[in-house]
Amino acid sequence: MAYRPTITTLRKAGINEKEGLYEFTATLADGTECRMFYNRFPEWKMTNINRLLTKPCPICRKDFICNCFNAFAGEIDQQIKDRQLIDEALAN
């Protein structure tokens, strides 16, 4: 069965307004937590994604640093943009 990441919540974790850099943490439906970095200029663009080490990776089952979520960066970014989660996270 293929892994399908689904974002349940997105929270802002850090902001550098001057440079237009934003850090968000997301909780996925399976309980995995990820950290994403975005650049706002000229438009919102994901620059990096990594899994927080709160649970083993749901893809490779490793309990240490892996790069599995890089393969799903486009899909996760599309969910964030489609559901306008960045605006919601910045409002809170």
Accessible surface in RSA format (square Angstrom, percent):
REM  Atomic radii and reference values for relative SASA: ProtOr
REM  Chains: A
REM  Algorithm: Lee & Richards
REM  Probe-radius: 1.40
REM  Slices: 20
REM RES _ NUM      All-atoms   Total-Side   Main-Chain    Non-polar    All polar
REM                ABS   REL    ABS   REL    ABS   REL    ABS   REL    ABS   REL
RES MET A   1   243.73 126.2 152.85 101.2  90.88 216.4 131.38 111.7 112.35 148.8
RES ALA A   2    79.01  72.6  57.91  89.4  21.10  48.0  67.80  95.5  11.21  29.7
RES TYR A   3    47.05  22.0  32.60  18.5  14.45  37.6  37.68  28.3   9.37  11.6
RES ARG A   4   175.86  73.8 157.86  80.5  18.00  42.9  53.80  73.5 122.07  74.0
RES PRO A   5     2.81   2.0   0.00   0.0   2.81  10.2   1.36   1.1   1.44   9.0
RES THR A   6    65.28  46.4  63.98  64.9   1.30   3.1  41.69  56.0  23.59  35.7
RES ILE A   7     1.93   1.1   0.00   0.0   1.93   4.6   0.00   0.0   1.93   5.2
RES THR A   8    71.38  50.8  48.50  49.2  22.88  54.5  48.51  65.2  22.87  34.6
RES THR A   9    65.81  46.8  61.66  62.5   4.15   9.9  63.94  85.9   1.88   2.8
RES LEU A  10    17.22   9.6   1.00   0.7  16.22  40.8   1.00   0.7  16.22  43.6
RES ARG A  11   100.38  42.1  97.58  49.7   2.79   6.6  67.74  92.6  32.63  19.8
RES LYS A  12    86.52  42.2  66.56  40.8  19.96  47.5  36.65  33.0  49.87  53.1
RES ALA A  13    57.15  52.5  15.38  23.7  41.77  95.0  23.93  33.7  33.22  88.0
RES GLY A  14    26.38  32.5   0.00   N/A  26.38  32.5  25.86  71.0   0.52   1.2
RES ILE A  15    71.31  40.6  30.46  22.7  40.85  98.5  32.51  23.4  38.79 105.3
RES ASN A  16    66.43  45.8  60.24  58.2   6.19  14.9  22.42  54.0  44.01  42.5
RES GLU A  17   117.61  67.5 103.69  78.4  13.92  33.1  52.04 100.7  65.57  53.5
RES LYS A  18   184.23  89.9 149.84  91.9  34.39  81.9 104.56  94.1  79.67  84.9
RES GLU A  19    96.48  55.4  83.49  63.2  13.00  30.9  21.61  41.8  74.87  61.1
RES GLY A  20     0.43   0.5   0.00   N/A   0.43   0.5   0.43   1.2   0.00   0.0
RES LEU A  21    82.05  45.7  80.78  57.8   1.27   3.2  81.11  57.0   0.94   2.5
RES TYR A  22     7.05   3.3   3.80   2.2   3.25   8.5   3.52   2.6   3.52   4.3
RES GLU A  23    44.68  25.6  44.10  33.4   0.58   1.4   5.24  10.1  39.44  32.2
RES PHE A  24     0.05   0.0   0.05   0.0   0.00   0.0   0.05   0.0   0.00   0.0
RES THR A  25    19.72  14.0  19.72  20.0   0.00   0.0  14.65  19.7   5.07   7.7
RES ALA A  26     0.19   0.2   0.19   0.3   0.00   0.0   0.19   0.3   0.00   0.0
RES THR A  27    31.27  22.2  31.27  31.7   0.00   0.0  27.07  36.4   4.21   6.4
RES LEU A  28     3.17   1.8   1.06   0.8   2.11   5.3   1.06   0.7   2.11   5.7
RES ALA A  29    70.92  65.2  38.49  59.4  32.43  73.8  40.65  57.2  30.27  80.2
RES ASP A  30    58.79  41.2  37.47  37.3  21.32  50.4  48.78 114.8  10.01  10.0
RES GLY A  31    31.17  38.4   0.00   N/A  31.17  38.4  23.19  63.6   7.98  17.9
RES THR A  32     1.96   1.4   1.84   1.9   0.13   0.3   0.67   0.9   1.30   2.0
RES GLU A  33    48.99  28.1  48.94  37.0   0.04   0.1   0.68   1.3  48.31  39.4
RES CYS A  34     0.69   0.5   0.69   0.8   0.00   0.0   0.69   1.7   0.00   0.0
RES ARG A  35    73.88  31.0  73.88  37.7   0.00   0.0   3.22   4.4  70.66  42.8
RES MET A  36     0.17   0.1   0.17   0.1   0.00   0.0   0.17   0.1   0.00   0.0
RES PHE A  37    66.51  33.3  66.51  41.2   0.00   0.0  66.51  40.3   0.00   0.0
RES TYR A  38     1.08   0.5   0.00   0.0   1.08   2.8   0.05   0.0   1.03   1.3
RES ASN A  39    43.43  30.0  43.36  41.9   0.07   0.2   2.10   5.0  41.34  40.0
RES ARG A  40    97.86  41.1  95.54  48.7   2.32   5.5   8.72  11.9  89.13  54.0
RES PHE A  41   119.53  59.8 108.05  66.9  11.48  29.9 108.05  65.5  11.48  32.9
RES PRO A  42   140.85 102.7 104.86  95.6  35.99 130.8 112.00  92.5  28.85 179.3
RES GLU A  43   123.93  71.1 118.01  89.3   5.92  14.1  41.74  80.7  82.19  67.1
RES TRP A  44    51.63  20.7  48.40  23.4   3.23   7.6  35.00  18.7  16.63  27.0
RES LYS A  45   136.39  66.5 136.01  83.5   0.38   0.9  79.23  71.3  57.16  60.9
RES MET A  46    24.87  12.9   8.93   5.9  15.94  37.9   8.00   6.8  16.86  22.3
RES THR A  47    81.69  58.1  45.39  46.0  36.30  86.5  44.01  59.1  37.67  57.0
RES ASN A  48    73.08  50.4  66.75  64.5   6.33  15.3  18.41  44.3  54.67  52.8
RES ILE A  49     7.57   4.3   2.45   1.8   5.13  12.4   2.49   1.8   5.08  13.8
RES ASN A  50    56.98  39.3  54.01  52.2   2.96   7.1  24.20  58.2  32.78  31.7
RES ARG A  51    16.38   6.9   3.08   1.6  13.30  31.7   2.41   3.3  13.97   8.5
RES LEU A  52    32.83  18.3  30.78  22.0   2.05   5.1  32.33  22.7   0.49   1.3
RES LEU A  53    98.72  55.0  66.11  47.3  32.61  82.0  67.58  47.5  31.15  83.8
RES THR A  54    87.86  62.5  52.98  53.7  34.87  83.1  58.07  78.0  29.78  45.0
RES LYS A  55    86.69  42.3  83.47  51.2   3.22   7.7  56.79  51.1  29.90  31.9
RES PRO A  56    65.31  47.6  61.13  55.7   4.18  15.2  61.13  50.5   4.18  26.0
RES CYS A  57     0.00   0.0   0.00   0.0   0.00   0.0   0.00   0.0   0.00   0.0
RES PRO A  58    23.11  16.8  11.55  10.5  11.56  42.0  12.39  10.2  10.73  66.7
RES ILE A  59    64.10  36.5  35.79  26.7  28.31  68.2  38.58  27.8  25.52  69.3
RES CYS A  60    46.25  35.0  19.86  22.1  26.39  62.0  27.45  69.5  18.80  20.3
RES ARG A  61   173.20  72.7 154.43  78.7  18.77  44.7  61.81  84.5 111.38  67.5
RES LYS A  62    92.77  45.3  87.95  54.0   4.82  11.5  42.16  37.9  50.62  53.9
RES ASP A  63   101.23  70.9  81.66  81.3  19.56  46.3  25.55  60.1  75.67  75.5
RES PHE A  64   121.19  60.6 120.60  74.7   0.59   1.5 121.19  73.5   0.00   0.0
RES ILE A  65   133.41  75.9 120.05  89.4  13.37  32.2 121.36  87.4  12.05  32.7
RES CYS A  66    20.72  15.7   4.62   5.2  16.10  37.8  11.64  29.5   9.08   9.8
RES ASN A  67   113.16  78.0  96.09  92.9  17.06  41.1  21.45  51.6  91.71  88.6
RES CYS A  68    29.06  22.0  17.69  19.7  11.37  26.7   9.93  25.2  19.12  20.6
RES PHE A  69     3.70   1.8   2.68   1.7   1.02   2.6   2.68   1.6   1.02   2.9
RES ASN A  70    79.91  55.1  63.80  61.7  16.11  38.8  27.01  65.0  52.90  51.1
RES ALA A  71    89.18  82.0  47.46  73.2  41.72  94.9  59.29  83.5  29.89  79.2
RES PHE A  72    38.00  19.0  37.58  23.3   0.42   1.1  38.00  23.0   0.00   0.0
RES ALA A  73    24.75  22.8  24.37  37.6   0.38   0.9  24.67  34.7   0.09   0.2
RES GLY A  74    54.64  67.4   0.00   N/A  54.64  67.4  41.95 115.1  12.69  28.4
RES GLU A  75    60.08  34.5  47.71  36.1  12.36  29.4  34.54  66.8  25.53  20.8
RES ILE A  76     0.74   0.4   0.74   0.6   0.00   0.0   0.74   0.5   0.00   0.0
RES ASP A  77    22.63  15.8  22.63  22.5   0.00   0.0   2.31   5.4  20.31  20.3
RES GLN A  78    96.25  53.8  95.90  70.1   0.35   0.8  36.91  78.6  59.33  45.0
RES GLN A  79    32.93  18.4  30.49  22.3   2.43   5.8  25.15  53.5   7.78   5.9
RES ILE A  80     0.60   0.3   0.16   0.1   0.44   1.1   0.16   0.1   0.44   1.2
RES LYS A  81    86.61  42.3  68.11  41.8  18.49  44.0  48.07  43.3  38.54  41.1
RES ASP A  82    99.25  69.5  66.41  66.1  32.84  77.6  28.18  66.3  71.07  70.9
RES ARG A  83   110.23  46.3  87.50  44.6  22.73  54.1  53.44  73.0  56.79  34.4
RES GLN A  84   122.14  68.3 114.44  83.6   7.70  18.3  23.82  50.7  98.31  74.6
RES LEU A  85    11.78   6.6  11.34   8.1   0.44   1.1  11.34   8.0   0.44   1.2
RES ILE A  86    10.75   6.1  10.75   8.0   0.00   0.0  10.75   7.7   0.00   0.0
RES ASP A  87    91.82  64.3  84.15  83.8   7.66  18.1  31.47  74.1  60.35  60.2
RES GLU A  88   104.61  60.1  97.14  73.5   7.47  17.8  35.68  69.0  68.94  56.3
RES ALA A  89     3.28   3.0   0.03   0.0   3.25   7.4   1.80   2.5   1.47   3.9
RES LEU A  90    48.84  27.2  31.84  22.8  17.00  42.7  32.11  22.6  16.73  45.0
RES ALA A  91    88.52  81.4  45.48  70.2  43.04  97.9  57.20  80.5  31.32  83.0
RES ASN A  92   130.98  90.3  92.47  89.4  38.51  92.7  59.28 142.7  71.70  69.3
END  Absolute sums over single chains surface
CHAIN  1 A     5795.3       4595.3       1200.0       3094.7       2700.6
END  Absolute sums over all chains
TOTAL          5795.3       4595.3       1200.0       3094.7       2700.6
